[in-house]
Amino acid sequence: MANIKSAKKRMVVSAKKHERNRVVRSAVKTKIVRVRRQVDHGEAPSPEQVLAAVSSLDRAAERGIIHANNAARRKSRLMRQANRAAALLADPEAAAQAAAEARARAKGAGSSRRKVSTKKTEA
């Protein structure tokens, strides 16, 4: 525990800031998860929800709660997922192909690993 008055005040201020930042970070995550959930269920996310998630990321970065590059990376990934979901819904043939590729990757069929023999060759 701090003994100096300024250190005590700093602890109080820091605790308040921490709590406020935690609330904002949680709200940002919630908005992102809502969009991702729609994408995972095979729906195109509503533009309002995507816009809300992006603007909350921007606001958090502007206030210094998260780093600007962190916000940019998250926005990029979110928009890429949303756009891909919208494109797949618009083109059923591409959606079927993407689903087949995803199943192949999940099974490991796309792996290019070769089995390496552990036996030493006689020379």
C-alpha positions as CSV (number, residue, x, y, z in Angstrom):
1,M,0.0,0.0,0.0
2,A,1.3,3.4,-0.9
3,N,2.2,5.9,1.9
4,I,2.6,9.1,-0.1
5,K,-0.5,11.1,-0.8
6,S,0.2,11.5,-4.5
7,A,0.8,7.7,-4.8
8,K,-2.5,7.0,-3.1
9,K,-4.3,9.4,-5.4
10,R,-2.6,7.8,-8.4
11,M,-3.9,4.4,-7.3
12,V,-7.5,5.7,-7.1
13,V,-7.3,7.4,-10.5
14,S,-5.7,4.3,-12.0
15,A,-8.4,2.0,-10.7
16,K,-11.2,4.3,-12.1
17,K,-9.5,4.4,-15.5
18,H,-9.0,0.6,-15.5
19,E,-12.7,0.0,-14.8
20,R,-13.8,2.5,-17.5
21,N,-11.4,1.0,-20.1
22,R,-12.5,-2.5,-19.2
23,V,-16.2,-1.6,-19.8
24,V,-15.3,-0.1,-23.2
25,R,-13.2,-3.1,-24.3
26,S,-16.0,-5.5,-23.3
27,A,-18.5,-3.5,-25.3
28,V,-16.2,-3.5,-28.4
29,K,-15.8,-7.3,-28.1
30,T,-19.5,-7.8,-27.8
31,K,-20.2,-5.9,-31.0
32,I,-17.6,-7.8,-32.9
33,V,-18.9,-11.1,-31.6
34,R,-22.4,-10.2,-32.8
35,V,-21.2,-9.7,-36.3
36,R,-19.0,-12.9,-36.3
37,R,-21.9,-15.0,-35.0
38,Q,-24.0,-14.0,-38.0
39,V,-21.2,-14.8,-40.4
40,D,-20.7,-18.2,-38.7
41,H,-24.4,-19.0,-39.1
42,G,-24.1,-18.4,-42.8
43,E,-25.9,-15.1,-42.8
44,A,-24.8,-11.7,-44.2
45,P,-24.3,-9.4,-41.2
46,S,-26.5,-6.4,-41.1
47,P,-24.6,-3.2,-42.2
48,E,-25.8,-1.5,-39.0
49,Q,-24.1,-4.0,-36.8
50,V,-20.9,-3.9,-38.8
51,L,-20.9,-0.1,-38.7
52,A,-21.5,-0.2,-34.9
53,A,-18.5,-2.5,-34.4
54,V,-16.2,-0.5,-36.6
55,S,-17.2,2.8,-35.0
56,S,-16.8,1.4,-31.5
57,L,-13.3,0.2,-32.5
58,D,-12.5,3.7,-33.8
59,R,-13.7,5.3,-30.6
60,A,-11.7,3.0,-28.4
61,A,-8.6,3.7,-30.4
62,E,-9.2,7.4,-30.4
63,R,-9.5,7.4,-26.6
64,G,-6.3,5.3,-26.3
65,I,-8.1,2.3,-24.8
66,I,-6.7,0.1,-27.6
67,H,-3.8,0.8,-29.9
68,A,-4.6,2.3,-33.3
69,N,-3.0,-0.6,-35.2
70,N,-4.9,-3.1,-33.1
71,A,-8.2,-1.4,-34.1
72,A,-7.2,-1.3,-37.7
73,R,-6.3,-5.0,-37.7
74,R,-9.6,-5.9,-36.1
75,K,-11.6,-3.8,-38.5
76,S,-9.8,-5.3,-41.4
77,R,-10.5,-8.8,-40.3
78,L,-14.1,-8.0,-39.5
79,M,-14.8,-6.4,-42.8
80,R,-13.1,-9.2,-44.7
81,Q,-15.3,-11.8,-43.0
82,A,-18.4,-9.7,-43.5
83,N,-17.6,-9.2,-47.2
84,R,-16.8,-12.8,-47.8
85,A,-20.1,-13.9,-46.2
86,A,-22.1,-11.4,-48.3
87,A,-20.3,-12.6,-51.5
88,L,-20.9,-16.3,-50.7
89,L,-24.6,-15.6,-50.1
90,A,-24.8,-13.8,-53.4
91,D,-23.2,-16.7,-55.3
92,P,-24.5,-20.2,-54.2
93,E,-21.9,-22.0,-56.4
94,A,-19.0,-20.2,-54.7
95,A,-20.5,-21.0,-51.3
96,A,-20.7,-24.7,-52.2
97,Q,-17.1,-24.7,-53.4
98,A,-15.9,-22.8,-50.2
99,A,-17.7,-25.3,-48.0
100,A,-16.1,-28.2,-49.8
101,E,-12.6,-26.6,-49.4
102,A,-13.3,-26.0,-45.7
103,R,-14.3,-29.7,-45.2
104,A,-11.1,-30.8,-47.0
105,R,-9.0,-28.6,-44.8
106,A,-10.7,-29.8,-41.7
107,K,-10.0,-33.5,-42.7
108,G,-6.4,-32.7,-43.5
109,A,-6.8,-33.8,-47.1
110,G,-5.0,-30.6,-48.2
111,S,-1.9,-31.4,-46.3
112,S,1.3,-31.7,-48.4
113,R,3.4,-33.5,-45.7
114,R,5.3,-36.6,-46.7
115,K,6.1,-39.4,-44.5
116,V,9.9,-39.5,-43.8
117,S,11.5,-42.8,-43.3
118,T,13.4,-43.2,-40.1
119,K,15.5,-46.1,-41.4
120,K,19.1,-45.4,-42.3
121,T,19.9,-46.3,-45.9
122,E,22.9,-48.6,-46.4
123,A,25.6,-47.1,-48.4
